[in-house]
Amino acid sequence: MKQQSVFLFWLPLFASWLLMTAEGPIVSATINRLPNEVIMLAAMGIVVSLSVTIESPIINMLATSTALVKDRASFVLVRRFTLHWMVFLTAVTILIAFTPMFDWVVVGLLGAPEEVAIWVKPGLKIMTLWSAAIAWRRFLQGVLIHFGQPNKMAWGTAVRLAASGGTAIVLGLTANVAGVVIGATALMAGVVAEAIFATLAVRPLLQNELSPNAPAAEGTPLSYRELFWFHLPLAGTSLMILLVQPLVTSSLAKLDNPVQSLAAWPVLFQILLMIRAAAFALPEAVIALTKGPDTFAPIRRFTLRLALVVTLLMVILVITPLSDLYIFVVQDMTAEVGTLANATLALYLLFPGLTAVAMWLRGLLIHGRHTNDVNVAMAANLVITAVILSSSVRLQLPGLPAAAAALNLAVMFEILYLVWRTQRIIPINLFTFSRTRPKPTI
């Protein structure tokens, strides 16, 4: 397999992730130009943190669908599984947004300041159908990737960005409503538009490869039980990944300058998301392209080169005026909040490259149906994050640097575990070209 082949398959997946990460900056840039921007940005950060935490069990529906949807029967089964998750997660959102549980979660559990918490509720209510829309489009996007059409996923994300960005800009210019309301409305518009596009994009497959008359895939038909136990560790992994956001948010709310830190964190996190978009596109590419031992080395080579590139991009961002340009001009942040975000950025120099390595290893394990190992690795990541953040609160250390230390050390421990587990499964050494004794192939 040539590097060009890996690159061309990965490229539309990367484009989709990059476009997706551009959504947050557009929304925050709009909020920053409206009244009471610090409070609104802090509230929007909590709305997004809660929403993505609730949706976490279906984030990896993309990987599940990519790996398991192979014929009409498996498509129908995974679709039913997705619909069950959509109903359940919508009910969870309603429970938090519309009942007294809101105060327990946002004020009690997250410790949000009262002046911020009051604006979280309307934003969360608007996001009621967020998880359902995300589940549906992730399921369909996985189908498109499996059948060699990742470019349609990128186009769908472009539609999402146009819908969310357009909504944010139009409402920001014309509507006299709170920034958090505009932000939540824009995000909902985006995911609904993308879900509709994915529904239309998959229709040709339903008329051909996935039609009722199409031949069934070889092997034993997929059962609901097998599907459940395949996806459950991935759901747990996603939940733990997204629990990092509220963990950080909760810690920042309990340390010095909580409002300023809570306002700086979403923009800082957006920068990290954009830089890491290239890494987030790796798992599905690894799952789809891994066909046997001969495909291992080219994908590994591509991953290590990608890790180097994103690390260099991070260095350039930090040592040049680019970060100032983004934070103070594009985002139009206040001097105090912007300086706080900018000063913390240098602590994440290695974070994108480490993420690329972790995503590659996850993809290898998911392809081999070793999803429990992916789950355990993320559990270790979450435990390290929680221990460092709780210690920082106890010692009253600076909030944003403490978050940086937690996230960096956690991903390092995750990689160590993934390397150990993957090395026991793959018949080729991870970081050399020498062969080891025969082991089960992925």
C-alpha positions as CSV (number, residue, x, y, z in Angstrom):
1,M,0.0,0.0,0.0
2,K,1.4,3.4,-1.1
3,Q,1.5,6.4,1.2
4,Q,-0.6,8.2,-1.4
5,S,-3.4,5.7,-1.1
6,V,-3.5,6.1,2.7
7,F,-3.3,9.9,2.4
8,L,-6.2,10.0,-0.2
9,F,-8.4,7.9,2.0
10,W,-7.6,9.8,5.2
11,L,-7.9,13.3,3.6
12,P,-11.7,13.6,3.4
13,L,-12.0,12.2,6.9
14,F,-9.5,14.9,8.0
15,A,-11.4,17.5,6.1
16,S,-14.6,16.5,7.9
17,W,-13.0,16.7,11.3
18,L,-11.3,20.0,10.5
19,L,-14.6,21.6,9.3
20,M,-16.3,20.2,12.4
21,T,-13.7,21.8,14.7
22,A,-14.2,25.1,12.9
23,E,-17.8,25.3,14.1
24,G,-16.9,26.1,17.7
25,P,-14.6,29.0,16.8
26,I,-17.3,30.6,14.6
27,V,-19.8,30.3,17.4
28,S,-17.4,31.7,20.1
29,A,-16.3,34.5,17.8
30,T,-19.9,35.5,17.4
31,I,-20.5,35.4,21.2
32,N,-17.4,37.4,21.8
33,R,-18.9,40.3,19.8
34,L,-22.1,40.3,21.8
35,P,-22.9,41.9,25.2
36,N,-21.8,40.1,28.4
37,E,-19.4,38.0,26.4
38,V,-17.3,36.5,29.2
39,I,-20.4,35.1,31.0
40,M,-22.0,33.9,27.8
41,L,-18.8,32.2,26.7
42,A,-18.4,30.5,30.0
43,A,-22.1,29.3,29.9
44,M,-21.7,28.1,26.3
45,G,-18.6,26.1,27.4
46,I,-20.7,24.3,30.0
47,V,-23.6,23.7,27.6
48,V,-21.2,22.1,25.1
49,S,-19.5,20.1,27.8
50,L,-22.8,18.6,29.1
51,S,-24.1,18.0,25.6
52,V,-21.1,16.1,24.4
53,T,-20.9,14.1,27.6
54,I,-24.6,13.0,27.1
55,E,-23.9,12.1,23.5
56,S,-20.7,10.2,24.3
57,P,-22.1,6.7,24.1
58,I,-22.8,7.2,20.4
59,I,-19.7,9.1,19.4
60,N,-18.0,5.8,18.4
61,M,-21.0,4.7,16.5
62,L,-18.9,5.9,13.5
63,A,-16.3,3.1,14.3
64,T,-19.0,0.5,15.0
65,S,-20.8,1.2,11.8
66,T,-17.6,1.3,9.8
67,A,-16.5,-2.1,11.2
68,L,-19.8,-4.0,11.3
69,V,-22.2,-2.8,8.5
70,K,-21.4,-5.1,5.6
71,D,-24.8,-6.0,4.1
72,R,-28.5,-5.2,4.3
73,A,-29.1,-7.3,7.5
74,S,-26.3,-5.7,9.4
75,F,-27.3,-2.3,8.3
76,V,-30.9,-2.8,9.5
77,L,-29.6,-4.2,12.8
78,V,-27.2,-1.3,13.5
79,R,-29.9,1.2,12.5
80,R,-32.2,-0.3,15.1
81,F,-29.5,-0.2,17.7
82,T,-28.8,3.5,16.8
83,L,-32.5,4.4,17.2
84,H,-32.6,2.9,20.6
85,W,-29.6,5.1,21.7
86,M,-31.3,8.1,20.1
87,V,-34.4,7.7,22.3
88,F,-32.5,7.0,25.5
89,L,-30.0,9.9,25.2
90,T,-32.8,12.4,24.3
91,A,-34.6,11.3,27.5
92,V,-31.4,12.0,29.5
93,T,-31.1,15.5,28.0
94,I,-34.7,16.3,28.9
95,L,-34.2,15.0,32.4
96,I,-31.2,17.3,33.0
97,A,-32.5,20.4,31.1
98,F,-36.1,20.5,32.2
99,T,-36.1,19.1,35.8
100,P,-34.6,20.0,39.1
101,M,-31.7,17.7,38.2
102,F,-30.2,20.7,36.4
103,D,-29.3,22.4,39.6
104,W,-27.7,19.3,41.0
105,V,-25.6,18.7,37.9
106,V,-24.6,22.2,36.9
107,V,-24.4,24.0,40.3
108,G,-23.8,21.1,42.6
109,L,-21.7,18.7,40.6
110,L,-19.9,21.1,38.2
111,G,-19.8,24.0,40.7
112,A,-20.7,26.6,38.0
113,P,-20.9,30.1,39.4
114,E,-24.5,31.3,39.8
115,E,-24.1,34.1,37.2
116,V,-23.0,31.5,34.7
117,A,-25.4,28.7,35.6
118,I,-28.5,30.8,35.0
119,W,-27.6,31.0,31.3
120,V,-26.7,27.3,30.9
121,K,-30.3,26.1,31.2
122,P,-31.8,27.8,28.1
123,G,-28.8,26.7,26.0
124,L,-29.2,23.1,27.2
125,K,-32.9,23.1,26.4
126,I,-32.2,24.1,22.9
127,M,-29.8,21.2,22.6
128,T,-32.4,18.6,23.4
129,L,-32.2,16.7,20.1
130,W,-28.4,17.1,19.8
131,S,-27.5,13.6,20.7
132,A,-30.2,12.1,18.5
133,A,-29.0,14.0,15.5
134,I,-25.3,13.1,16.2
135,A,-26.2,9.4,16.6
136,W,-28.0,9.2,13.3
137,R,-25.3,10.9,11.2
138,R,-22.4,9.0,12.9
139,F,-24.2,5.7,12.0
140,L,-24.7,6.7,8.4
141,Q,-21.2,8.2,8.1
142,G,-19.7,4.9,9.2
143,V,-21.6,3.1,6.4
144,L,-20.3,5.6,3.9
145,I,-16.7,5.0,5.1
146,H,-17.0,1.2,5.0
147,F,-18.2,1.3,1.4
148,G,-15.3,3.6,0.3
149,Q,-17.1,6.9,0.2
150,P,-15.4,9.1,2.9
151,N,-15.6,12.1,0.7
152,K,-19.4,12.3,1.3
153,M,-18.7,12.6,5.0
154,A,-16.5,15.7,4.3
155,W,-19.3,17.2,2.2
156,G,-21.8,16.6,5.0
157,T,-19.6,18.4,7.5
158,A,-19.3,21.3,5.1
159,V,-23.1,21.5,5.0
160,R,-23.1,21.4,8.8
161,L,-20.5,24.2,9.1
162,A,-22.5,26.4,6.6
163,A,-25.7,25.8,8.6
164,S,-24.2,26.4,12.0
165,G,-21.9,29.3,11.0
166,G,-24.6,30.9,8.9
167,T,-27.1,30.7,11.8
168,A,-24.7,32.1,14.3
169,I,-23.7,35.1,12.1
170,V,-27.3,35.9,11.0
171,L,-28.7,35.7,14.6
172,G,-25.7,37.6,15.9
173,L,-26.3,40.5,13.5
174,T,-30.1,40.5,13.6
175,A,-31.5,38.9,16.8
176,N,-31.6,40.6,20.2
177,V,-31.0,37.5,22.2
178,A,-28.4,36.1,24.6
179,G,-25.1,34.8,23.1
180,V,-25.6,31.3,24.6
181,V,-29.0,31.1,22.9
182,I,-27.5,32.0,19.6
183,G,-24.6,29.6,20.1
184,A,-26.9,26.6,21.0
185,T,-29.3,27.4,18.1
186,A,-26.4,27.5,15.7
187,L,-25.0,24.1,16.9
188,M,-28.4,22.5,16.6
189,A,-29.0,23.8,13.1
190,G,-25.6,22.4,12.0
191,V,-26.1,18.8,13.3
192,V,-29.6,18.6,11.9
193,A,-28.5,19.8,8.5
194,E,-25.6,17.2,8.5
195,A,-28.0,14.4,9.6
196,I,-30.3,15.2,6.7
197,F,-27.4,15.3,4.3
198,A,-26.1,11.9,5.5
199,T,-29.6,10.4,5.0
200,L,-29.6,11.6,1.4
201,A,-26.0,10.6,0.8
202,V,-26.5,7.0,1.8
203,R,-29.5,6.4,-0.4
204,P,-27.5,5.1,-3.4
205,L,-26.0,2.4,-1.2
206,L,-29.5,1.4,-0.1
207,Q,-30.5,0.9,-3.7
208,N,-27.3,-1.1,-4.5
209,E,-24.9,-2.7,-2.0
210,L,-27.4,-2.5,0.8
211,S,-30.6,-3.2,-1.1
212,P,-32.9,-6.1,0.1
213,N,-31.8,-8.1,-3.0
214,A,-28.0,-7.6,-2.4
215,P,-26.1,-10.7,-1.4
216,A,-25.4,-11.2,2.2
217,A,-21.8,-10.9,3.6
218,E,-19.8,-14.0,4.2
219,G,-19.6,-15.4,7.7
220,T,-22.1,-15.7,10.6
221,P,-24.8,-12.9,10.5
222,L,-24.3,-10.2,13.1
223,S,-26.6,-10.5,16.2
224,Y,-27.9,-7.7,18.4
225,R,-26.0,-9.3,21.3
226,E,-22.7,-9.2,19.4
227,L,-23.4,-5.7,18.3
228,F,-24.1,-4.6,21.9
229,W,-20.9,-6.1,23.3
230,F,-18.8,-4.8,20.5
231,H,-20.1,-1.2,20.9
232,L,-20.4,-1.1,24.7
233,P,-16.6,-0.8,25.4
234,L,-16.5,1.9,22.7
235,A,-19.4,3.7,24.3
236,G,-17.6,3.6,27.6
237,T,-14.5,4.9,26.0
238,S,-16.3,7.8,24.4
239,L,-18.0,8.6,27.7
240,M,-14.7,8.7,29.5
241,I,-13.1,10.8,26.7
242,L,-15.9,13.4,27.0
243,L,-16.0,13.2,30.8
244,V,-12.6,15.0,30.6
245,Q,-14.4,18.2,29.5
246,P,-16.7,18.5,32.5
247,L,-13.8,17.3,34.8
248,V,-11.7,20.2,33.6
249,T,-14.7,22.6,33.7
250,S,-15.5,21.5,37.3
251,S,-11.9,22.0,38.4
252,L,-11.6,25.4,36.8
253,A,-14.8,26.5,38.5
254,K,-13.2,25.7,41.9
255,L,-9.9,27.4,41.4
256,D,-8.7,31.0,41.1
257,N,-10.4,33.3,38.6
258,P,-13.1,30.8,37.8
259,V,-15.1,33.0,35.3
260,Q,-12.0,34.0,33.4
261,S,-10.7,30.4,33.3
262,L,-14.0,29.0,32.2
263,A,-14.2,31.6,29.4
264,A,-10.6,30.9,28.3
265,W,-10.9,27.1,28.3
266,P,-13.4,26.7,25.4
267,V,-11.3,28.8,23.1
268,L,-8.1,27.0,24.2
269,F,-9.8,23.6,23.7
270,Q,-11.0,24.7,20.2
271,I,-7.4,25.4,19.2
272,L,-6.4,21.9,20.4
273,L,-9.3,20.4,18.6
274,M,-8.4,22.0,15.3
275,I,-4.7,21.0,15.6
276,R,-5.8,17.4,16.5
277,A,-8.4,17.1,13.7
278,A,-5.8,15.2,11.6
279,A,-5.3,12.7,14.4
280,F,-9.1,12.2,15.0
281,A,-9.4,11.1,11.4
282,L,-7.0,8.1,11.9
283,P,-9.1,5.4,13.6
284,E,-11.7,5.0,10.8
285,A,-8.9,5.1,8.2
286,V,-7.0,2.4,10.1
287,I,-10.1,0.2,10.4
288,A,-11.0,0.5,6.8
289,L,-7.5,0.2,5.3
290,T,-6.1,-2.6,7.5
291,K,-6.4,-5.7,5.3
292,G,-3.6,-7.8,6.6
293,P,0.1,-7.7,7.8
294,D,1.3,-6.0,4.6
295,T,-0.9,-3.0,5.3
296,F,0.5,-2.4,8.8
297,A,3.8,-0.8,7.9
298,P,2.4,1.9,5.5
299,I,-0.3,2.9,7.9
300,R,2.3,3.1,10.7
301,R,4.6,5.2,8.6
302,F,1.8,7.6,7.7
303,T,0.8,7.9,11.4
304,L,4.3,8.8,12.6
305,R,4.8,11.3,9.8
306,L,1.4,12.8,10.7
307,A,2.4,13.0,14.4
308,L,5.5,14.9,13.4
309,V,3.6,17.3,11.2
310,V,1.0,18.2,13.8
311,T,3.7,18.7,16.4
312,L,5.5,21.2,14.1
313,L,2.2,23.0,13.5
314,M,1.8,23.4,17.2
315,V,5.3,24.8,17.6
316,I,4.7,27.3,14.8
317,L,1.4,28.4,16.3
318,V,3.1,29.0,19.7
319,I,6.3,30.7,18.6
320,T,4.8,33.0,15.9
321,P,2.1,35.7,16.2
322,L,-0.5,33.2,14.9
323,S,-1.9,32.4,18.3
324,D,-2.2,36.1,19.1
325,L,-3.9,36.7,15.7
326,Y,-6.4,33.9,16.4
327,I,-7.2,34.7,20.0
328,F,-7.3,38.5,20.0
329,V,-8.3,39.3,16.4
330,V,-10.4,36.3,15.1
331,Q,-11.9,35.5,18.5
332,D,-11.8,39.1,19.7
333,M,-11.2,38.0,23.3
334,T,-10.7,40.4,26.2
335,A,-7.1,41.1,27.1
336,E,-7.3,39.3,30.5
337,V,-9.0,36.1,29.2
338,G,-7.0,36.0,25.9
339,T,-3.7,36.4,27.7
340,L,-4.7,33.5,30.0
341,A,-5.5,31.3,27.1
342,N,-2.4,32.2,25.1
343,A,0.0,31.7,28.0
344,T,-1.3,28.1,28.5
345,L,-1.1,27.1,24.8
346,A,2.7,26.4,25.0
347,L,2.0,23.6,27.6
348,Y,0.3,21.6,24.9
349,L,3.2,21.4,22.4
350,L,3.4,17.6,22.3
351,F,-0.3,16.9,22.9
352,P,-1.4,16.7,19.2
353,G,1.4,14.4,18.2
354,L,0.6,12.1,21.2
355,T,-3.0,12.1,20.2
356,A,-2.1,10.9,16.7
357,V,-0.2,7.9,18.1
358,A,-3.1,7.0,20.4
359,M,-5.7,7.2,17.6
360,W,-3.6,4.9,15.4
361,L,-3.4,2.3,18.2
362,R,-7.1,2.6,18.9
363,G,-7.9,1.9,15.2
364,L,-5.7,-1.2,15.2
365,L,-7.4,-2.6,18.3
366,I,-10.9,-1.8,17.1
367,H,-10.2,-3.4,13.7
368,G,-9.2,-6.5,15.6
369,R,-12.4,-6.3,17.7
370,H,-10.4,-5.8,20.8
371,T,-12.6,-2.9,22.0
372,N,-12.2,-3.8,25.7
373,D,-8.5,-2.8,25.5
374,V,-9.5,0.6,24.0
375,N,-11.9,1.0,26.9
376,V,-9.3,0.1,29.6
377,A,-6.8,2.5,28.0
378,M,-9.2,5.3,28.2
379,A,-10.1,4.4,31.8
380,A,-6.4,4.8,32.7
381,N,-6.4,8.2,30.9
382,L,-9.5,9.3,32.8
383,V,-8.1,8.2,36.2
384,I,-4.8,10.0,35.7
385,T,-6.8,13.2,34.6
386,A,-9.1,13.0,37.6
387,V,-6.3,12.4,40.1
388,I,-4.2,15.3,38.8
389,L,-7.2,17.7,38.6
390,S,-8.5,16.8,42.1
391,S,-5.0,17.2,43.6
392,S,-4.8,20.6,41.9
393,V,-8.1,21.7,43.5
394,R,-6.9,20.4,46.9
395,L,-3.6,22.3,46.5
396,Q,-5.2,25.3,44.8
397,L,-2.8,25.2,41.9
398,P,-3.3,27.5,38.8
399,G,-6.3,26.1,36.9
400,L,-5.3,26.0,33.2
401,P,-1.7,24.8,33.7
402,A,-3.1,22.0,36.0
403,A,-5.5,21.0,33.2
404,A,-2.5,20.9,30.7
405,A,-0.5,18.7,33.0
406,A,-3.4,16.4,33.5
407,L,-4.2,15.9,29.8
408,N,-0.6,15.5,28.7
409,L,0.3,12.9,31.3
410,A,-3.0,11.1,30.8
411,V,-2.5,10.5,27.1
412,M,1.0,9.3,27.7
413,F,-0.2,6.7,30.1
414,E,-2.9,5.7,27.6
415,I,-0.3,5.2,24.9
416,L,1.8,3.0,27.1
417,Y,-1.1,0.7,27.8
418,L,-2.2,0.7,24.1
419,V,1.4,-0.1,23.0
420,W,1.6,-3.0,25.4
421,R,-1.8,-4.5,24.4
422,T,-1.3,-4.0,20.6
423,Q,2.1,-5.5,20.7
424,R,0.6,-8.7,22.1
425,I,-1.9,-8.9,19.2
426,I,-0.1,-7.7,16.1
427,P,2.6,-10.1,14.6
428,I,4.9,-7.1,13.8
429,N,6.8,-4.9,16.3
430,L,5.0,-1.6,16.5
431,F,8.1,0.6,16.1
432,T,10.5,-1.6,14.2
433,F,10.3,-3.7,11.0
434,S,11.6,-6.9,12.6
435,R,9.1,-9.7,12.9
436,T,8.3,-11.4,16.2
437,R,7.0,-14.8,16.9
438,P,3.7,-15.5,15.2
439,K,0.6,-14.2,16.9
440,P,-3.0,-13.8,15.9
441,T,-3.4,-11.3,13.1
442,I,-5.8,-8.4,13.2
